[in-house]
Amino acid sequence: MLKVAIIGASGYTGGELLRFLKDHEKVEVVAATSRQYSNTPVRKVHPHLQDLDLKFEDKAPGDIDADLVFTATPHGASMNIVPQLVETGVKVVDLSGDYRFDDISIYEKWYGLKHKKPLDAVYGLPEMYREEIKKANLVANPGCYPTGSILAGIPLVKEGLVDTIIADSKSGVSGAGIKPTPATHYPNISDNIVPYAVTTHRHMPEIQEKLQKFGNVRVSFTPHLVPVIRGIITTLHSFPNQEVTSEEIQQMYKNHYQDEPFVRVLDAGEIPRLSSVRGSNFCHIGCFEIDDNGRLVVVSAIDNIAKGASGAAVANMNLMCGFPETMSLESCGLHP
């Protein structure tokens, strides 16, 4: 059995990691750390995990005996933990933004932090870097918004059809984390849609850096907070540089993703729903509509704390450790 630990296991991503790993045939969760909830049964914090016989511990990284560690820690905290783990030969999947960028100067600019110890990491999007992930000791899990935007954009950029993409994303409030804030307070978000960081969100350069692996493209991105718990709907706007039909675009996406276990390309005109992916590690991509001005609209849907975080992290673990990529991740969404 693979011995696995989760550092920072009391948040939403930690809870999702435990949910996906609970019945994994090849994994034993040997530690779930939390300073705040040390010695508290996991089920008291994550009430859906009633049959998980595990307590939170306040352990230093060096005291954790595991083969692979998930660092579900905030941006800026991971860089203090990950190098110590990697240097001792432990495999790491980091869910923060600390190791996602090829260009550290971009990270430092957009996150407002000086990186203490850059390391070589593989960007943890299997649809881009599956073979590299298999050989990696450190994988940087993608951001939630970038996952939906990048997957929706890759075929267009790879085929050279667009040079500019505008991504408009709507996210559930779980993306803000487990700690309540004025922005996520029920009276402030209910019956409301709130655009934020409309031109300055730190996920924009991540989307652009990764899409530029497939071609020269400019990315504009605006996120919105919507009154749902889970999910991200991303509407991608672009203007193809040649005449194409909806059916041709849809077939292009089907061809590109035909062998991907967690991407489902819908029929032309069919629009993805959040409820169809809720709780799952799947990304649905659809719409593929073109208006009279030549604007192409592509829509993707993911669960922000599954495919956008913990589900993707477990898929990366599976690849790193030689397990089937889909192991413990096969469940479909929870519609309605």
Buried (B, 14 or more C-beta within 10 A) or exposed (E): EBBBBBBBBBBBBBBBBBBBBBEBEBBEBBBBBBEEBEEBBBBEBBEEBEEBEBBBBEBEBEEBEBBBBBBBBBBBBBBBBBBBBBEEEBBBBBBBBBBBBEEEEBBBEBBEBEBEEBBEBBBBBBBBBBEBBBEBBBBBBBBBBBBBBBBBBBBBBBBBBBBEBBBBBBBBBBBBBEEEEEEBEEEEBEEEEBEEEEEEBBBBBBBBBBBBBBBEBEBBBBBBBBBBBBBBBBBBBBBBEEEBEBEEBBBBBBEBBEEBBBBBBBEBEBBBBBBBBBBBBBBBBBBBBBEEEEEBBBBBBBBBBBBBBBBBBBBBBBBBBEBBBEBBBEEEBEEE
